[in-house]
């Protein structure tokens, strides 16, 4: 279990699940969760490479920044979703349809 | 260069940082009515930053902060372009009726933050830096797209933007993580060196990762198939923000693509020997050429069917991204030259077209073609100026748009017979675009009843209109200053020191 491939494999699975979530979910919060999965799969990759590749600190730093940015992004996204809920009384992305398709 | 030495090359960004803080604090002291005065602080800061860029604009080419940022004329060019676009958009925003009744202090502060992010994007040569810069720009533009909190369309634009934006940066990030693993470094130059030693499955992984990264970049310039957010966001966002998004982030998006692809796939950033591109399993130039064809064709064909001028301009901006993408597969300094020239021309004509839409709306009109009926008779000056912008967007001489397109096509044809098809498709697309741009002119002058009264815009509106229209015509006749500026800026940072 303790080798690079395991981690890469798990990251790839996480990435695919995230993609799947973003594409199939209609609830805006669930879509956001899918996006978080994608970001975390990238994080896992960074850390696995940094640990097993014998690389410099860049991987750790990168993951740290990704976590910060994910938090900022989630804050903004949630604010937008709250606003959507106040105006539309729904957070189903299919029901938010004011603009021409 | 180490961190301390770098600071003296970092003045524009330092000035911007101070500007952002000052603008946010100053906004606290303004009442709701005066909040728009924050714009003055931001304007002042931008002008100071531009002066700093101008003073620094020298032949020195180096890296800053231990190889995180490049300091080169190429970056300075895009910084100047961004400052110019931002200043124009701040003036345009003053005239927007959509922002009335909103507290606009944050609006301008956020815009300044976006400028900061774009500065970093234009000069990043490290994946961490690039990711952070792209995220700064994206997150702020999500907020700006949804700035009209009570407006359902603005809400929807923000939601779609945040979902597509976060999704594509997520994919890009995954690509970056794989590239980091393969190269063992986040620096572009180290990645480029490492790429030479890849073989077999590692090369395949690298190709896949590069496609993932292309998704992130393609989203920034709204290239097909990463364009789905564009029409909805552009239609729903406040129009000044639409104008801004269609110009500034798109320009730096191209800067990032040029820098990344030339550095990582190219001969360490110098303009390129085409054979280098063949070392990966995918033919990059052909792939990008096909992308550009799909982008402009889709943009143009869908623009034909729109009833809203704002939405039509959104699709037209997708088409223009396609035209500019045409020059990337040429793999020549001429291609990069053409893109940079086109971006300057595009800035004036596109902002101009959006400003006319904003102005007409603020005068009680709307954004659809029906609202523009008879406009040429009611507001002759606005009608004529809009005609100029439409001519220029189509690319008819003697306008700036023609010069931009001319250089793009010239760079494509110069490559040789294998690229002629691309130029032909581009030309056909320009003809298609003639239809919908001229529909605006037709609606303005040939439909609706001539009105009795003539509305003459206020002096400030006239000033903005002419500030955008005069360059559009002037650079179509005498573009030597722009051409000089672009050719001086064609130096990218090349080798690791």
Interface residues (C-beta under 8 A of the other chain):
Chain A: X8 X11 X15 X18 X22 X28 X31 X32 X35 X38 X39 X41 X42 X43 X45 X46 X48 X49 X53 X55 X56 X58 X59 X61 X62 X65 X66 X69 X72 X73 X76 X77 X80 X81 X83 X84 X87 X88 X93 X96 X97 X98 X99 X100
Chain B: X127 X128 X131 X132 X135 X138 X139 X142 X143 X146 X149 X150 X152 X153 X155 X156 X157 X158 X159 X162 X163 X166 X167 X170 X171 X173 X174 X176 X177 X178 X180 X181 X184 X185 X186 X231 X232 X235 X236 X308 X311
